[in-house]
Amino acid sequence: MSQFAALLRKDNQPVRYLVVDDSVFARKNIIKMVQLFGGEIAGEAGDGLTAIAEYGRTKPDVVLMDITMPQMEGIEAVERIVRQHPEARIVMVSSVGYQENILAALQKGAKHFVQKPVKPEVLYEILRYVLSDDPALAGAPAVLAGEHRS
Amino acid sequence: MRMELIQPFINAADAVFAESLQGPTRIGDLLMEEQAYHRKGVAALIVIKGDIEGRIILDLAPEVALKVSAVLTGGGVSDSEQVVRETVCELANMVIGNSVTLLNDQGYKFKVFPPEIHMNDEGLAGSRDTEAMVLAIETACGNIYLNIAMHHLTRRRRERDTVPLSS
């Protein structure tokens, strides 16, 4: 049994994630974690350009985005996704965690940052936080379908 | 070679291995090596250029890489060359990413080039004219070797900004 209470949408459906990383290996690791949190994989992408297309196609609730990738890096992809979809919720996931990178990503519209190696409990809390400011999503296990926050 | 340039890599490697492999680690003896590097197994070579320049080699036996990959993915991976490459690459990216963060926070600016993976009979750029620090980090999956050759090219930005160029 998972040690994490499921993060669900307000309609009690699983949160849908788009996982973006050029390493298949890293994607598999992140997918394993979000499934542990009760999430569902809406799509995967190995570079920023594919991520933009996949976002439009799958309309995920949350994007987990690497920074250093071929063709188009994560920060540029964030900017383009947020420009087209201002409601996008993107969490950067990178091993490079220096301030310039984090600030650049946040300025382009990312909601949060988590450094690799990703600790499941850290990612869980960040996802709870990111989901909690969206009226369409629960973001916290205590908030169940049909409930409203004050 | 200055220890302040080497220590962030050792610290980052130790922290990354302990966290990602979910077990204790132990840093073995540190050795200085002046000869060209001889691989132990599958190696990732990462080059750094900027205020500091050099290269880091992360090296592990294929069977260790498979054990690491099983831990990182929760099992369910095939024993393929691709998995071994991906594992070594991912470990290298995590170690370098975390080291870069530490060095960048100290004021150094540099570019990190993507890891080149060397396995089978492929060669590996050596350290003919660079003294390198070699160490093994013992993990539950087996030893992971680091070979680090690094030197200052220019003073870090903080020093350039505060120290006058001439008296």
Interface residues (C-beta under 8 A of the other chain):
Chain A: S23 V24 F25 A26 K28 N29 K32 T68 S94 S95 V96 G97 Y98 Q99 E100 Q115 K116 P117 K119
Chain B: V16 E19 S20 S69 L72 T73 G74 V77 V83 E86 T87 C89 E90 N93 M94 V95 I96 G97 N98 V100 T101 N104 D105 V112 P114
